[in-house]
Each structure stands twice: as C-alpha cells, then as structure tokens.
Amino acid sequence: MWMDDEFFARVGHDLRGELATMLAGVHYLLRYQKDLGPAPRDMLERVRGAGERLKRLLDEFDNSIWLRADASRPMSIARCDAGELVRRAAVQLEGMAAARGVKISFEAEGAEPDGGSTVEGDPELLRVALEYVLGFAILRSRDRPVQVRVSSADGMPVVTVIDEAGPVPPEPLARLLEPFGERAAIPADPVAPRRRERLGLGLAIARGILDAHGGGLTVEPSSERADGGAPASVSDPSAAGLRFTCFLGGVGRDSPTQLA
C-alpha cells in the first residue's frame, strides 16, 4: 500500500511540474504577445483550456489513493464548518458552472451555508469530496439548476446535492459510486464528444474520503425541482434527477453503514 501511494505521488508530481511549465509559457504569450493574430490566439486558448482540464485530471489521479481504505493514511485534522466547505467547493467550480449555464442554490437549516454544522476532519479532503459530488451534478446539468443543502442528522453534518438533469437507469445508477461508474451518467460534450472533464473516479474518491471520516455517500433518484413543480414525467417520479447525500461524519465516528 505504501508503494502504491508513493507511486501516485511521484508520478503526479512529475507530470504536474512539466504541465505547469507548459501552461506558464501559454499564459505568457496570451498576456504579453500583443501582435498575435486571431488564429494563433485561438489555438493558444485551446491549449490553455486543455492544460486546465489536464490539471483537473491529474488532481483526480492523485486523489485516487482514496479509492482504497487505509486507516494509517495521515490526515490533517481540524474543526471545520460544513457550510464553509460547501462554499469553498462551489468557488472552485464557478467557471464550470458558468460555462454550462448552471445556477447553484444554497440552503442551510436556520442559517446561511457558511453557518452550518461543524465537523472534526481534514478540511481539504472534505472540500475535495464535496467538489467531486457537486462537480458531477454540474456536468450533468447544462442550463439547469443544482441545489445544495447543509443540515444535520444524528449529530452528523450532512450535505445534500440535488440535480434536475433527468433519471439514470437502475443498472448504471447502482454502479454510480464505483470507479468509472459515473461515465454512464455524464452526457457527451456537444462541441467535443470525446473530451474528458473527469477520469470517472470522482464519486468513488468522494465516497472513500467520506468513509475515512466515519461518514458516507449515497445516491438515489429525486423528483424534486428548484421551482417546486412536478417532475418531468408524472408517471416516473425519478425523472427530475439525482439526489446525493454526503454524510461528513467526523474522525473517530463509525460510518452510517457501520452504525446500522
């Protein structure tokens, strides 16, 4: 297991260093080469976009160590606010949401999202887990809203993410939280169908991180809509979209499945 973690860390570090050098050159040309014509500038913008996507894929590659449970893996534990974690995750995804015309709405029990429940855990890892879940909902939801709620259950902070991107058939839905299972539920990019925004590990990584915190991740069909209206098909109450429930847990707690 130690060798696996070391492998991921070294490969990710080396690839990220080379990518940073390449992107620095592209950013320099776009900013300071005023005499660039439309065609070269367009090509550089495409390279910049590809580089930013590759950075996200490398992050996913690095975080894939959380696909495997390992109680000895170190975490930087601190007391953190669930609403603040949601806000930080959303900030990281602002560009993606804007590009897809997705509006994210926030709700919290009795307070704004940044005044929600607190949890003992690794703030950066918990933010990463929430970012993968919220990012998946955004990828599915072009020109549709995504709801995020912060609440608590049995003293455990809970973040719920609800999209309105339509149903997922039962078989792929059952595999959605497994490695590469999410690919079946993300529609192809209409401009570049073969383009990948994610490796397909994000939801599985999120589940691993939340499990390591004594929490968990579940997904189920949802008929809920932001405007309070009926689902797209009255005969199919799952037609509106998906509901992800992120139990943030807390270090030292048993996970919901263990408690059951």
Rosetta blueprint (number, residue, H / E / L):
1 M L
2 W H
3 M H
4 D H
5 D H
6 E H
7 F H
8 F H
9 A H
10 R H
11 V H
12 G H
13 H H
14 D H
15 L H
16 R H
17 G H
18 E H
19 L H
20 A H
21 T H
22 M H
23 L H
24 A H
25 G H
26 V H
27 H H
28 Y H
29 L H
30 L H
31 R H
32 Y H
33 Q L
34 K L
35 D L
36 L L
37 G L
38 P H
39 A H
40 P H
41 R H
42 D H
43 M H
44 L H
45 E H
46 R H
47 V H
48 R H
49 G H
50 A H
51 G H
52 E H
53 R H
54 L H
55 K H
56 R H
57 L H
58 L H
59 D H
60 E H
61 F H
62 D H
63 N H
64 S H
65 I H
66 W H
67 L H
68 R L
69 A L
70 D L
71 A L
72 S L
73 R L
74 P L
75 M L
76 S L
77 I L
78 A E
79 R E
80 C E
81 D E
82 A H
83 G H
84 E H
85 L H
86 V H
87 R H
88 R H
89 A H
90 A H
91 V H
92 Q H
93 L L
94 E H
95 G H
96 M H
97 A H
98 A H
99 A H
100 R L
101 G L
102 V L
103 K L
104 I E
105 S E
106 F E
107 E E
108 A E
109 E L
110 G L
111 A L
112 E L
113 P H
114 D H
115 G H
116 G L
117 S L
118 T E
119 V E
120 E E
121 G E
122 D L
123 P H
124 E H
125 L H
126 L H
127 R H
128 V H
129 A H
130 L H
131 E H
132 Y H
133 V H
134 L H
135 G H
136 F H
137 A H
138 I H
139 L H
140 R H
141 S L
142 R L
143 D L
144 R L
145 P L
146 V E
147 Q E
148 V E
149 R E
150 V E
151 S E
152 S E
153 A E
154 D L
155 G L
156 M E
157 P E
158 V E
159 V E
160 T E
161 V E
162 I E
163 D E
164 E L
165 A L
166 G L
167 P L
168 V L
169 P L
170 P H
171 E H
172 P H
173 L H
174 A H
175 R L
176 L L
177 L L
178 E L
179 P L
180 F L
181 G H
182 E H
183 R H
184 A H
185 A H
186 I L
187 P L
188 A L
189 D L
190 P L
191 V L
192 A L
193 P L
194 R L
195 R L
196 R L
197 E L
198 R L
199 L L
200 G L
201 L L
202 G H
203 L H
204 A H
205 I H
206 A H
207 R H
208 G H
209 I H
210 L H
211 D H
212 A H
213 H L
214 G L
215 G L
216 G E
217 L E
218 T E
219 V E
220 E E
221 P E
222 S E
223 S L
224 E L
225 R L
226 A L
227 D L
228 G L
229 G L
230 A L
231 P L
232 A L
233 S E
234 V L
235 S L
236 D E
237 P L
238 S L
239 A L
240 A L
241 G E
242 L E
243 R E
244 F E
245 T E
246 C E
247 F E
248 L L
249 G L
250 G L
251 V L
252 G L
253 R L
254 D L
255 S L
256 P H
257 T H
258 Q H
259 L H
260 A L
